[in-house]
Amino acid sequence: MRILVQRVTSAAVTVDGETVGRIAPHPQGLVALVGVANGDTGGDAEALAAKLWRLRILTGERSAADVGAPILVISQFTLYADTAKGRRPSWAAAAPGPVAEPLVEAFAAALRGLGATVATGRFGAHMRVELVNDGPVTLLLES
């Protein structure tokens, strides 16, 4: 499982012109783009949620847990693109939708269970993501 994390001051995701998830302007928040690979498990989702919740990447070396920062979770199978050969990426390492969707939901649920305020995108939809990256700070977490 891969989580591309961006520290933000605001973020929103829309599908067909409808806002489906949003972090309203907030002093500190996170966007988590979640990629699921073949072989990932619910344990991976829970471990990465706990790591993200306590990761000290906010102002003053604080974590989302310390300041109650909201988190926008968006599925992102393209994090598993293989671009080593040719000009067309391969998605072979990415888990298929029926496997990936419950794990993205488990990641969001694990964050909520830890006390996070979580908004989400819509799995499998063409989404437009707008965000204001703060820092900029962008990190890759992997299981």
Buried (B, 14 or more C-beta within 10 A) or exposed (E): BBBBBBBBBBBBBBBEEEEBBBBEEBEBBBBBBBBBBEEBEEEBBBBBBBBBBEBEBBEEEBBBBBBEBBBBBBBBBEBBBEEEEEEEEEEEBBBEBEBBBBBBBBBBBBBBBBEBBBBBBBBEEEBEBEBBEBEEBEEEBEB
